[in-house]
Amino acid sequence: MNRYLLKLAYNGSRYHGWQIQDNAHSVQAEISDKLSVLLKGDISLVGCGRTDTGVHAKQFYAHFDFADLEWNFMDLIYKLNSFLPSDIVIYDLISVDDSFNSRFSALSRTYKYYISTVKDPFSEKVSYFFNGDLNIDDMNAACKYLLHYTDFTSFSKLHTQTATNDCKIETAYFKETNDNLVFTITADRFLRNMVRAIMGTLLEIGKGRLSIEDMPKIIEAKDRGKAGFSVPAHGLFLEVVKYPDNFQIS
């Protein structure tokens, strides 16, 4: 068997996340179905992560195993894109070593959450409109606490099947650009709903309803009820997935 890697992107608005689910439409199911038809065999895709319902991905990777891929790679990409709906695009197809795993070989993942600070009909489906004053300095100060902890139970969806709630956050910060506020966060892994719960908590700090010093207390409580609300999914994007250089994936 040979291993192949797809580089893709998708608008998650119409999907119940990446992962195949019973009685729910997913990105993984959509691509697997079309690829199986083209290759005339059952294709099992392994994604680089699991995005929640309504979350988007500007960069996503998924690998699959297949005996002999007789297609020219560019021809297969073209055909697959013509079969897929307009909210999913395949950018590249790469032959990789069988030691590569799109999920477990990843070193880190970077998410961004987009907030519009003015009403904009052209970005309403891909950013969260927030009308009000925010103390960005306080929000960035609270972000620094995230770098000193590993257990993020307080920001995880309840009753998940993960073995551990430990994550190593490398960076977390806000940046203002024109009429937008962008939150960037990079970690080795993320829990379900984690970024959206962190984002909601930071907004509470920015509004003055919570203090900067409340952030470590919330994390240490290991209690989802202590953290802020979960912001809507449509403003969240998986932006970058980083792999070791020896895999030579761009």
MARNUMAR-657999 format. One record per residue (C-alpha): residue in three letters; y, x, z. Coordinates in steps of 0.001 Angstrom, whole numbers, padded with zeros to 6 digits, always signed. Layout:
# residues N
alaYXZ
...
//
This chain:
# residues 250
met+000000+000000+000000
asn+003550+001135-000738
arg+006601+000288+001319
tyr+009862-000966-000168
leu+013240-001654+001382
leu+015763-004306+000381
lys+019453-003848+001103
leu+021165-007231+001179
ala+023939-009420+002562
tyr+024270-013103+003303
asn+026587-015847+004422
gly+024688-017461+007280
ser+026521-020783+007325
arg+023620-022794+005866
tyr+020827-020992+007698
his+019192-021068+011105
gly+019453-017297+011344
trp+017367-014615+009656
gln+013973-015290+011228
ile+011433-017706+009735
gln+011152-020801+011951
asp+009204-024024+011916
asn+011214-026945+010513
ala+014366-024856+009987
his+015747-023063+006943
ser+016191-019290+007303
val+017326-016334+005202
gln+013966-014606+005616
ala+012110-017637+004299
glu+014441-017962+001314
ile+013988-014349+000193
ser+010261-014204+000993
asp+009576-017306-001088
lys+011460-016047-004140
leu+010001-012541-003909
ser+006474-013896-003546
val+006889-015917-006749
leu+008198-012932-008717
leu+005539-010514-007462
lys+002768-013134-007594
gly+001594-012374-004075
asp+002407-013231-000468
ile+005306-011076+000729
ser+005967-010564+004425
leu+009477-009277+005060
val+010396-007341+008220
gly+014123-007534+008943
cys+016336-005038+010748
gly+017166-007665+013372
arg+017489-011362+014116
thr+020857-012957+013500
asp+021543-016286+015200
thr+022149-019577+013424
gly+025371-019440+011404
val+025895-015675+011804
his+026609-013610+008679
ala+025491-010154+007561
lys+027537-007847+005363
gln+024757-005266+005585
phe+021127-006092+006286
tyr+017821-004353+005565
ala+014296-005726+005242
his+011107-003935+004223
phe+007847-005180+002743
asp+004518-003675+001701
phe+003050-004166-001754
ala+000240-002422-003611
asp+001810-001586-006970
leu+005312-002653-007868
glu+005226-002638-011660
trp+008785-003906-012010
asn+011722-001699-012844
phe+013776-001807-009637
met+017027-002864-011322
asp+015237-005605-013260
leu+013664-006956-010087
ile+017014-006937-008267
tyr+018621-008821-011161
lys+015814-011388-011327
leu+015722-011874-007566
asn+019483-012429-007428
ser+019240-014983-010213
phe+016627-016917-008204
leu+018391-016714-004853
pro+021251-019044-003845
ser+024803-017749-004116
asp+025104-017106-000375
ile+022437-014353-000455
val+022727-011148-002501
ile+020356-008207-002969
tyr+022232-004917-003400
asp+019438-002405-003682
leu+015687-001816-003653
ile+014472+001503-002258
ser+011037+003088-002030
val+010531+004360+001541
asp+007889+006232+003492
asp+005374+004064+005338
ser+006637+005523+008617
phe+009909+003666+008057
asn+010418+000338+009798
ser+013589-001603+009094
arg+013708-002882+012667
phe+012322-000108+014845
ser+013693+002851+012868
ala+017282+001634+013288
leu+019403+003782+015589
ser+022222+001282+016032
arg+023771-001918+014770
thr+027463-002770+014549
tyr+028779-006322+014765
lys+032317-007530+014215
tyr+033816-010800+015376
tyr+036831-012069+013439
ile+039583-014168+014995
ser+042442-015732+013024
thr+045611-016027+015068
val+047274-018303+012499
lys+045817-021354+010812
asp+044279-020278+007503
pro+042294-022736+005340
phe+040750-019842+003392
ser+039156-018126+006377
glu+038185-021084+008549
lys+034470-020720+007754
val+034305-016971+008405
ser+036642-016505+011361
tyr+037425-018264+014620
phe+040901-019763+014819
phe+042493-019115+018207
asn+045939-020556+018881
gly+047470-018975+021955
asp+048562-015779+023659
leu+046058-013046+024457
asn+046510-009848+026435
ile+044765-007427+024095
asp+045306-004477+026459
asp+043406-006273+029226
met+040620-007183+026824
asn+040243-003573+025689
ala+040294-002378+029285
ala+037471-004798+030110
cys+035519-003568+027078
lys+035243-000106+028648
tyr+033038-001479+031419
leu+030434-002461+028823
leu+029782+001213+028098
his+028644+001919+031658
tyr+025867-000660+031966
thr+022507-001289+030297
asp+021297-004629+031683
phe+023137-007446+029902
thr+021228-010428+031247
ser+024550-012154+031965
phe+025237-012302+028219
ser+021765-013254+027019
lys+020513-016645+025976
leu+018176-018030+028625
his+014383-018187+028296
thr+014014-015659+025476
gln+010823-013694+024905
thr+012347-010216+025071
ala+010553-007685+027268
thr+013830-006255+028544
asn+017535-007114+028540
asp+018548-003455+028448
cys+020882-002323+025671
lys+022974+000809+025209
ile+026459-000090+023996
glu+028186+002815+022242
thr+031552+001291+021340
ala+033414-001949+022042
tyr+037063-002579+021220
phe+039649-004925+019712
lys+042011-004142+016875
glu+044886-006260+015567
thr+045419-006391+011808
asn+048198-008647+010519
asp+047213-012183+011562
asn+043696-011223+012595
leu+042047-009865+015703
val+038747-008026+015181
phe+036248-007190+017908
thr+033855-004347+017037
ile+030750-003561+019068
thr+027944-001051+018404
ala+024673-000803+020326
asp+021071+000270+019895
arg+019980-003367+020140
phe+021414-006790+020939
leu+020105-009791+022841
arg+020209-013332+021487
asn+023739-014738+021740
met+024904-011487+023378
val+027931-010684+021226
arg+029181-014265+021258
ala+028884-014464+025070
ile+030662-011132+025530
met+033365-012278+023127
gly+033874-015547+025011
thr+034138-013669+028316
leu+036694-011264+026877
leu+038766-014172+025594
glu+038818-015588+029132
ile+040157-012226+030299
gly+042735-012191+027492
lys+043920-015665+028523
gly+044219-014568+032161
arg+041531-016907+033449
leu+039422-013891+034409
ser+040605-010451+035458
ile+039620-007049+034091
glu+037798-006382+037376
asp+035692-009507+036882
met+033816-007860+034007
pro+031640-005492+036118
lys+031000-008307+038615
ile+029768-010561+035807
ile+027486-007858+034395
glu+026056-006965+037803
ala+025386-010631+038623
lys+022746-010802+035849
asp+023523-014506+035623
arg+024494-016191+032336
gly+026364-018831+034326
lys+028880-016245+035530
ala+029974-015176+032047
gly+032309-016954+029663
phe+031557-019433+026889
ser+029839-018495+023644
val+032288-018373+020767
pro+031302-020125+017512
ala+028854-018255+015281
his+030860-018400+012060
gly+033195-015551+013051
leu+030362-013076+013677
phe+029134-010528+011134
leu+026470-007840+011249
glu+028414-005064+009551
val+026453-001804+009717
val+022865-000762+010447
lys+022411+002963+011025
tyr+019162+004845+010391
pro+018194+008517+010892
asp+019445+010788+008108
asn+015923+011883+007169
phe+015224+008443+005695
gln+018057+008978+003185
ile+019221+005367+003162
ser+022817+004697+002157
//
